[in-house]
């Protein structure tokens, strides 16, 4: 299952920098994951300071 970023997102962008397939983009100060592009690697979850990315 693809990852999804919760409302806990601080908007720091650490997850986007870590994503190997560029599936994460910024929208209105928060980050979102394109589920169709996510390869479920978990790299985003590993770098998030508030554990916002979670598997859906």
mmCIF file of the N, C-alpha and C atoms, coordinates in Angstrom:
data_MODEL
# 
_entry.id   MODEL 
# 
loop_
_atom_site.group_PDB 
_atom_site.id 
_atom_site.type_symbol 
_atom_site.label_atom_id 
_atom_site.label_alt_id 
_atom_site.label_comp_id 
_atom_site.label_asym_id 
_atom_site.label_entity_id 
_atom_site.label_seq_id 
_atom_site.pdbx_PDB_ins_code 
_atom_site.Cartn_x 
_atom_site.Cartn_y 
_atom_site.Cartn_z 
_atom_site.occupancy 
_atom_site.B_iso_or_equiv 
_atom_site.pdbx_formal_charge 
_atom_site.auth_seq_id 
_atom_site.auth_comp_id 
_atom_site.auth_asym_id 
_atom_site.auth_atom_id 
_atom_site.pdbx_PDB_model_num 
ATOM 1   N N  . UNK A 1 1  ? 0.835  -1.178 0.000  1.00 0.00 ? 1  UNK A N  1 
ATOM 2   C CA . UNK A 1 1  ? 0.000  0.000  0.000  1.00 0.00 ? 1  UNK A CA 1 
ATOM 3   C C  . UNK A 1 1  ? 0.887  1.251  0.000  1.00 0.00 ? 1  UNK A C  1 
ATOM 4   N N  . UNK A 1 2  ? 0.492  2.215  -0.776 1.00 0.00 ? 2  UNK A N  1 
ATOM 5   C CA . UNK A 1 2  ? 1.253  3.455  -0.886 1.00 0.00 ? 2  UNK A CA 1 
ATOM 6   C C  . UNK A 1 2  ? 1.253  4.215  0.434  1.00 0.00 ? 2  UNK A C  1 
ATOM 7   N N  . UNK A 1 3  ? 2.273  5.042  0.605  1.00 0.00 ? 3  UNK A N  1 
ATOM 8   C CA . UNK A 1 3  ? 2.350  5.891  1.789  1.00 0.00 ? 3  UNK A CA 1 
ATOM 9   C C  . UNK A 1 3  ? 1.472  7.115  1.590  1.00 0.00 ? 3  UNK A C  1 
ATOM 10  N N  . UNK A 1 4  ? 1.014  7.674  2.703  1.00 0.00 ? 4  UNK A N  1 
ATOM 11  C CA . UNK A 1 4  ? 0.219  8.899  2.694  1.00 0.00 ? 4  UNK A CA 1 
ATOM 12  C C  . UNK A 1 4  ? 0.759  9.773  3.818  1.00 0.00 ? 4  UNK A C  1 
ATOM 13  N N  . UNK A 1 5  ? 0.819  11.074 3.595  1.00 0.00 ? 5  UNK A N  1 
ATOM 14  C CA . UNK A 1 5  ? 1.332  11.992 4.600  1.00 0.00 ? 5  UNK A CA 1 
ATOM 15  C C  . UNK A 1 5  ? 0.157  12.554 5.399  1.00 0.00 ? 5  UNK A C  1 
ATOM 16  N N  . UNK A 1 6  ? 0.233  12.394 6.716  1.00 0.00 ? 6  UNK A N  1 
ATOM 17  C CA . UNK A 1 6  ? -0.846 12.841 7.592  1.00 0.00 ? 6  UNK A CA 1 
ATOM 18  C C  . UNK A 1 6  ? -0.815 14.360 7.786  1.00 0.00 ? 6  UNK A C  1 
ATOM 19  N N  . UNK A 1 7  ? -1.822 14.865 8.469  1.00 0.00 ? 7  UNK A N  1 
ATOM 20  C CA . UNK A 1 7  ? -1.914 16.289 8.762  1.00 0.00 ? 7  UNK A CA 1 
ATOM 21  C C  . UNK A 1 7  ? -0.834 16.756 9.730  1.00 0.00 ? 7  UNK A C  1 
ATOM 22  N N  . UNK A 1 8  ? -0.066 15.826 10.292 1.00 0.00 ? 8  UNK A N  1 
ATOM 23  C CA . UNK A 1 8  ? 1.032  16.177 11.198 1.00 0.00 ? 8  UNK A CA 1 
ATOM 24  C C  . UNK A 1 8  ? 2.207  16.814 10.452 1.00 0.00 ? 8  UNK A C  1 
ATOM 25  N N  . UNK A 1 9  ? 2.182  16.777 9.119  1.00 0.00 ? 9  UNK A N  1 
ATOM 26  C CA . UNK A 1 9  ? 3.271  17.313 8.294  1.00 0.00 ? 9  UNK A CA 1 
ATOM 27  C C  . UNK A 1 9  ? 3.612  18.747 8.682  1.00 0.00 ? 9  UNK A C  1 
ATOM 28  N N  . UNK A 1 10 ? 4.912  18.993 8.875  1.00 0.00 ? 10 UNK A N  1 
ATOM 29  C CA . UNK A 1 10 ? 5.402  20.323 9.227  1.00 0.00 ? 10 UNK A CA 1 
ATOM 30  C C  . UNK A 1 10 ? 5.777  21.149 7.993  1.00 0.00 ? 10 UNK A C  1 
ATOM 31  N N  . UNK A 1 11 ? 5.841  20.492 6.833  1.00 0.00 ? 11 UNK A N  1 
ATOM 32  C CA . UNK A 1 11 ? 6.206  21.183 5.607  1.00 0.00 ? 11 UNK A CA 1 
ATOM 33  C C  . UNK A 1 11 ? 7.699  21.389 5.449  1.00 0.00 ? 11 UNK A C  1 
ATOM 34  N N  . UNK A 1 12 ? 8.509  20.558 6.097  1.00 0.00 ? 12 UNK A N  1 
ATOM 35  C CA . UNK A 1 12 ? 9.964  20.743 6.050  1.00 0.00 ? 12 UNK A CA 1 
ATOM 36  C C  . UNK A 1 12 ? 10.587 20.266 4.741  1.00 0.00 ? 12 UNK A C  1 
ATOM 37  N N  . UNK A 1 13 ? 9.944  19.321 4.056  1.00 0.00 ? 13 UNK A N  1 
ATOM 38  C CA . UNK A 1 13 ? 10.444 18.846 2.770  1.00 0.00 ? 13 UNK A CA 1 
ATOM 39  C C  . UNK A 1 13 ? 11.462 17.730 2.828  1.00 0.00 ? 13 UNK A C  1 
ATOM 40  N N  . UNK A 1 14 ? 11.792 17.247 4.020  1.00 0.00 ? 14 UNK A N  1 
ATOM 41  C CA . UNK A 1 14 ? 12.776 16.168 4.146  1.00 0.00 ? 14 UNK A CA 1 
ATOM 42  C C  . UNK A 1 14 ? 12.339 14.932 3.362  1.00 0.00 ? 14 UNK A C  1 
ATOM 43  N N  . UNK A 1 15 ? 11.069 14.638 3.382  1.00 0.00 ? 15 UNK A N  1 
ATOM 44  C CA . UNK A 1 15 ? 10.545 13.452 2.694  1.00 0.00 ? 15 UNK A CA 1 
ATOM 45  C C  . UNK A 1 15 ? 10.708 13.567 1.182  1.00 0.00 ? 15 UNK A C  1 
ATOM 46  N N  . UNK A 1 16 ? 10.412 14.747 0.642  1.00 0.00 ? 16 UNK A N  1 
ATOM 47  C CA . UNK A 1 16 ? 10.510 14.955 -0.803 1.00 0.00 ? 16 UNK A CA 1 
ATOM 48  C C  . UNK A 1 16 ? 11.943 14.786 -1.287 1.00 0.00 ? 16 UNK A C  1 
ATOM 49  N N  . UNK A 1 17 ? 12.891 15.273 -0.498 1.00 0.00 ? 17 UNK A N  1 
ATOM 50  C CA . UNK A 1 17 ? 14.304 15.150 -0.864 1.00 0.00 ? 17 UNK A CA 1 
ATOM 51  C C  . UNK A 1 17 ? 14.759 13.697 -0.861 1.00 0.00 ? 17 UNK A C  1 
ATOM 52  N N  . UNK A 1 18 ? 14.132 12.872 -0.041 1.00 0.00 ? 18 UNK A N  1 
ATOM 53  C CA . UNK A 1 18 ? 14.552 11.478 0.122  1.00 0.00 ? 18 UNK A CA 1 
ATOM 54  C C  . UNK A 1 18 ? 13.880 10.528 -0.876 1.00 0.00 ? 18 UNK A C  1 
ATOM 55  N N  . UNK A 1 19 ? 12.747 10.897 -1.444 1.00 0.00 ? 19 UNK A N  1 
ATOM 56  C CA . UNK A 1 19 ? 11.975 10.011 -2.323 1.00 0.00 ? 19 UNK A CA 1 
ATOM 57  C C  . UNK A 1 19 ? 12.746 9.684  -3.611 1.00 0.00 ? 19 UNK A C  1 
ATOM 58  N N  . UNK A 1 20 ? 13.026 8.392  -3.857 1.00 0.00 ? 20 UNK A N  1 
ATOM 59  C CA . UNK A 1 20 ? 13.816 8.009  -5.028 1.00 0.00 ? 20 UNK A CA 1 
ATOM 60  C C  . UNK A 1 20 ? 13.065 8.115  -6.362 1.00 0.00 ? 20 UNK A C  1 
ATOM 61  N N  . UNK A 1 21 ? 11.739 8.224  -6.312 1.00 0.00 ? 21 UNK A N  1 
ATOM 62  C CA . UNK A 1 21 ? 10.957 8.298  -7.550 1.00 0.00 ? 21 UNK A CA 1 
ATOM 63  C C  . UNK A 1 21 ? 10.228 9.637  -7.703 1.00 0.00 ? 21 UNK A C  1 
ATOM 64  N N  . UNK A 1 22 ? 10.568 10.601 -6.841 1.00 0.00 ? 22 UNK A N  1 
ATOM 65  C CA . UNK A 1 22 ? 9.961  11.938 -6.896 1.00 0.00 ? 22 UNK A CA 1 
ATOM 66  C C  . UNK A 1 22 ? 8.437  11.913 -6.859 1.00 0.00 ? 22 UNK A C  1 
ATOM 67  N N  . UNK A 1 23 ? 7.882  11.069 -5.983 1.00 0.00 ? 23 UNK A N  1 
ATOM 68  C CA . UNK A 1 23 ? 6.430  10.942 -5.857 1.00 0.00 ? 23 UNK A CA 1 
ATOM 69  C C  . UNK A 1 23 ? 5.837  11.938 -4.869 1.00 0.00 ? 23 UNK A C  1 
ATOM 70  N N  . UNK A 1 24 ? 6.693  12.751 -4.235 1.00 0.00 ? 24 UNK A N  1 
ATOM 71  C CA . UNK A 1 24 ? 6.232  13.679 -3.205 1.00 0.00 ? 24 UNK A CA 1 
ATOM 72  C C  . UNK A 1 24 ? 6.370  15.110 -3.698 1.00 0.00 ? 24 UNK A C  1 
ATOM 73  N N  . UNK A 1 25 ? 5.288  15.880 -3.527 1.00 0.00 ? 25 UNK A N  1 
ATOM 74  C CA . UNK A 1 25 ? 5.313  17.280 -3.940 1.00 0.00 ? 25 UNK A CA 1 
ATOM 75  C C  . UNK A 1 25 ? 4.672  18.150 -2.862 1.00 0.00 ? 25 UNK A C  1 
ATOM 76  N N  . UNK A 1 26 ? 4.973  19.436 -2.922 1.00 0.00 ? 26 UNK A N  1 
ATOM 77  C CA . UNK A 1 26 ? 4.438  20.389 -1.961 1.00 0.00 ? 26 UNK A CA 1 
ATOM 78  C C  . UNK A 1 26 ? 3.125  20.962 -2.468 1.00 0.00 ? 26 UNK A C  1 
ATOM 79  N N  . UNK A 1 27 ? 2.166  21.093 -1.550 1.00 0.00 ? 27 UNK A N  1 
ATOM 80  C CA . UNK A 1 27 ? 0.868  21.665 -1.901 1.00 0.00 ? 27 UNK A CA 1 
ATOM 81  C C  . UNK A 1 27 ? 0.353  22.450 -0.698 1.00 0.00 ? 27 UNK A C  1 
ATOM 82  N N  . UNK A 1 28 ? 0.209  23.738 -0.846 1.00 0.00 ? 28 UNK A N  1 
ATOM 83  C CA . UNK A 1 28 ? -0.307 24.608 0.213  1.00 0.00 ? 28 UNK A CA 1 
ATOM 84  C C  . UNK A 1 28 ? 0.490  24.489 1.511  1.00 0.00 ? 28 UNK A C  1 
ATOM 85  N N  . UNK A 1 29 ? 1.807  24.421 1.412  1.00 0.00 ? 29 UNK A N  1 
ATOM 86  C CA . UNK A 1 29 ? 2.659  24.388 2.591  1.00 0.00 ? 29 UNK A CA 1 
ATOM 87  C C  . UNK A 1 29 ? 2.849  23.027 3.222  1.00 0.00 ? 29 UNK A C  1 
ATOM 88  N N  . UNK A 1 30 ? 2.183  22.016 2.699  1.00 0.00 ? 30 UNK A N  1 
ATOM 89  C CA . UNK A 1 30 ? 2.317  20.647 3.198  1.00 0.00 ? 30 UNK A CA 1 
ATOM 90  C C  . UNK A 1 30 ? 2.763  19.766 2.030  1.00 0.00 ? 30 UNK A C  1 
ATOM 91  N N  . UNK A 1 31 ? 3.162  18.560 2.333  1.00 0.00 ? 31 UNK A N  1 
ATOM 92  C CA . UNK A 1 31 ? 3.621  17.652 1.288  1.00 0.00 ? 31 UNK A CA 1 
ATOM 93  C C  . UNK A 1 31 ? 2.628  16.520 1.094  1.00 0.00 ? 31 UNK A C  1 
ATOM 94  N N  . UNK A 1 32 ? 2.499  16.075 -0.151 1.00 0.00 ? 32 UNK A N  1 
ATOM 95  C CA . UNK A 1 32 ? 1.579  14.988 -0.505 1.00 0.00 ? 32 UNK A CA 1 
ATOM 96  C C  . UNK A 1 32 ? 2.324  13.962 -1.348 1.00 0.00 ? 32 UNK A C  1 
ATOM 97  N N  . UNK A 1 33 ? 1.865  12.722 -1.264 1.00 0.00 ? 33 UNK A N  1 
ATOM 98  C CA . UNK A 1 33 ? 2.465  11.628 -2.018 1.00 0.00 ? 33 UNK A CA 1 
ATOM 99  C C  . UNK A 1 33 ? 1.503  11.197 -3.108 1.00 0.00 ? 33 UNK A C  1 
ATOM 100 N N  . UNK A 1 34 ? 1.993  11.111 -4.340 1.00 0.00 ? 34 UNK A N  1 
ATOM 101 C CA . UNK A 1 34 ? 1.204  10.594 -5.451 1.00 0.00 ? 34 UNK A CA 1 
ATOM 102 C C  . UNK A 1 34 ? 1.203  9.076  -5.325 1.00 0.00 ? 34 UNK A C  1 
ATOM 103 N N  . UNK A 1 35 ? 0.068  8.505  -4.961 1.00 0.00 ? 35 UNK A N  1 
ATOM 104 C CA . UNK A 1 35 ? -0.042 7.072  -4.707 1.00 0.00 ? 35 UNK A CA 1 
ATOM 105 C C  . UNK A 1 35 ? 0.288  6.239  -5.947 1.00 0.00 ? 35 UNK A C  1 
ATOM 106 N N  . UNK A 1 36 ? 0.044  6.783  -7.129 1.00 0.00 ? 36 UNK A N  1 
ATOM 107 C CA . UNK A 1 36 ? 0.326  6.046  -8.359 1.00 0.00 ? 36 UNK A CA 1 
ATOM 108 C C  . UNK A 1 36 ? 1.825  5.937  -8.631 1.00 0.00 ? 36 UNK A C  1 
ATOM 109 N N  . UNK A 1 37 ? 2.603  6.860  -8.077 1.00 0.00 ? 37 UNK A N  1 
ATOM 110 C CA . UNK A 1 37 ? 4.052  6.858  -8.288 1.00 0.00 ? 37 UNK A CA 1 
ATOM 111 C C  . UNK A 1 37 ? 4.829  6.242  -7.128 1.00 0.00 ? 37 UNK A C  1 
ATOM 112 N N  . UNK A 1 38 ? 4.223  6.174  -5.951 1.00 0.00 ? 38 UNK A N  1 
ATOM 113 C CA . UNK A 1 38 ? 4.881  5.659  -4.746 1.00 0.00 ? 38 UNK A CA 1 
ATOM 114 C C  . UNK A 1 38 ? 5.252  4.189  -4.921 1.00 0.00 ? 38 UNK A C  1 
ATOM 115 N N  . UNK A 1 39 ? 6.513  3.861  -4.606 1.00 0.00 ? 39 UNK A N  1 
ATOM 116 C CA . UNK A 1 39 ? 6.986  2.474  -4.718 1.00 0.00 ? 39 UNK A CA 1 
ATOM 117 C C  . UNK A 1 39 ? 7.067  1.793  -3.347 1.00 0.00 ? 39 UNK A C  1 
ATOM 118 N N  . UNK A 1 40 ? 6.491  2.445  -2.334 1.00 0.00 ? 40 UNK A N  1 
ATOM 119 C CA . UNK A 1 40 ? 6.369  1.874  -0.994 1.00 0.00 ? 40 UNK A CA 1 
ATOM 120 C C  . UNK A 1 40 ? 7.710  1.513  -0.358 1.00 0.00 ? 40 UNK A C  1 
ATOM 121 N N  . UNK A 1 41 ? 8.732  2.311  -0.623 1.00 0.00 ? 41 UNK A N  1 
ATOM 122 C CA . UNK A 1 41 ? 10.061 2.003  -0.093 1.00 0.00 ? 41 UNK A CA 1 
ATOM 123 C C  . UNK A 1 41 ? 10.226 2.424  1.360  1.00 0.00 ? 41 UNK A C  1 
ATOM 124 N N  . UNK A 1 42 ? 9.443  3.400  1.809  1.00 0.00 ? 42 UNK A N  1 
ATOM 125 C CA . UNK A 1 42 ? 9.516  3.857  3.187  1.00 0.00 ? 42 UNK A CA 1 
ATOM 126 C C  . UNK A 1 42 ? 10.615 4.870  3.476  1.00 0.00 ? 42 UNK A C  1 
ATOM 127 N N  . UNK A 1 43 ? 11.331 5.305  2.451  1.00 0.00 ? 43 UNK A N  1 
ATOM 128 C CA . UNK A 1 43 ? 12.409 6.277  2.663  1.00 0.00 ? 43 UNK A CA 1 
ATOM 129 C C  . UNK A 1 43 ? 11.878 7.565  3.286  1.00 0.00 ? 43 UNK A C  1 
ATOM 130 N N  . UNK A 1 44 ? 10.708 7.989  2.875  1.00 0.00 ? 44 UNK A N  1 
ATOM 131 C CA . UNK A 1 44 ? 10.118 9.220  3.404  1.00 0.00 ? 44 UNK A CA 1 
ATOM 132 C C  . UNK A 1 44 ? 9.826  9.098  4.898  1.00 0.00 ? 44 UNK A C  1 
ATOM 133 N N  . UNK A 1 45 ? 9.307  7.960  5.296  1.00 0.00 ? 45 UNK A N  1 
ATOM 134 C CA . UNK A 1 45 ? 8.970  7.740  6.706  1.00 0.00 ? 45 UNK A CA 1 
ATOM 135 C C  . UNK A 1 45 ? 10.221 7.736  7.575  1.00 0.00 ? 45 UNK A C  1 
ATOM 136 N N  . UNK A 1 46 ? 11.312 7.267  7.027  1.00 0.00 ? 46 UNK A N  1 
ATOM 137 C CA . UNK A 1 46 ? 12.548 7.179  7.783  1.00 0.00 ? 46 UNK A CA 1 
ATOM 138 C C  . UNK A 1 46 ? 13.195 8.515  8.100  1.00 0.00 ? 46 UNK A C  1 
ATOM 139 N N  . UNK A 1 47 ? 12.882 9.557  7.341  1.00 0.00 ? 47 UNK A N  1 
ATOM 140 C CA . UNK A 1 47 ? 13.513 10.850 7.562  1.00 0.00 ? 47 UNK A CA 1 
ATOM 141 C C  . UNK A 1 47 ? 12.568 11.900 8.165  1.00 0.00 ? 47 UNK A C  1 
ATOM 142 N N  . UNK A 1 48 ? 11.315 11.606 8.248  1.00 0.00 ? 48 UNK A N  1 
ATOM 143 C CA . UNK A 1 48 ? 10.336 12.585 8.750  1.00 0.00 ? 48 UNK A CA 1 
ATOM 144 C C  . UNK A 1 48 ? 10.483 12.776 10.261 1.00 0.00 ? 48 UNK A C  1 
ATOM 145 N N  . UNK A 1 49 ? 10.649 14.030 10.709 1.00 0.00 ? 49 UNK A N  1 
ATOM 146 C CA . UNK A 1 49 ? 10.826 14.277 12.138 1.00 0.00 ? 49 UNK A CA 1 
ATOM 147 C C  . UNK A 1 49 ? 9.552  14.061 12.973 1.00 0.00 ? 49 UNK A C  1 
ATOM 148 N N  . UNK A 1 50 ? 8.380  14.022 12.327 1.00 0.00 ? 50 UNK A N  1 
ATOM 149 C CA . UNK A 1 50 ? 7.127  13.834 13.066 1.00 0.00 ? 50 UNK A CA 1 
ATOM 150 C C  . UNK A 1 50 ? 6.379  12.571 12.635 1.00 0.00 ? 50 UNK A C  1 
ATOM 151 N N  . UNK A 1 51 ? 7.046  11.724 11.873 1.00 0.00 ? 51 UNK A N  1 
ATOM 152 C CA . UNK A 1 51 ? 6.460  10.449 11.415 1.00 0.00 ? 51 UNK A CA 1 
ATOM 153 C C  . UNK A 1 51 ? 5.126  10.648 10.688 1.00 0.00 ? 51 UNK A C  1 
ATOM 154 N N  . UNK A 1 52 ? 5.048  11.685 9.843  1.00 0.00 ? 52 UNK A N  1 
ATOM 155 C CA . UNK A 1 52 ? 3.821  11.965 9.099  1.00 0.00 ? 52 UNK A CA 1 
ATOM 156 C C  . UNK A 1 52 ? 3.537  10.959 7.980  1.00 0.00 ? 52 UNK A C  1 
ATOM 157 N N  . UNK A 1 53 ? 4.554  10.484 7.224  1.00 0.00 ? 53 UNK A N  1 
ATOM 158 C CA . UNK A 1 53 ? 4.261  9.495  6.187  1.00 0.00 ? 53 UNK A CA 1 
ATOM 159 C C  . UNK A 1 53 ? 3.958  8.128  6.814  1.00 0.00 ? 53 UNK A C  1 
ATOM 160 N N  . UNK A 1 54 ? 2.821  7.581  6.447  1.00 0.00 ? 54 UNK A N  1 
ATOM 161 C CA . UNK A 1 54 ? 2.421  6.268  6.950  1.00 0.00 ? 54 UNK A CA 1 
ATOM 162 C C  . UNK A 1 54 ? 1.831  5.471  5.802  1.00 0.00 ? 54 UNK A C  1 
ATOM 163 N N  . UNK A 1 55 ? 1.954  4.146  5.892  1.00 0.00 ? 55 UNK A N  1 
ATOM 164 C CA . UNK A 1 55 ? 1.318  3.334  4.859  1.00 0.00 ? 55 UNK A CA 1 
ATOM 165 C C  . UNK A 1 55 ? -0.168 3.349  5.053  1.00 0.00 ? 55 UNK A C  1 
ATOM 166 N N  . UNK A 1 56 ? -0.869 3.576  3.968  1.00 0.00 ? 56 UNK A N  1 
ATOM 167 C CA . UNK A 1 56 ? -2.325 3.701  3.996  1.00 0.00 ? 56 UNK A CA 1 
ATOM 168 C C  . UNK A 1 56 ? -2.995 2.365  4.173  1.00 0.00 ? 56 UNK A C  1 
# 
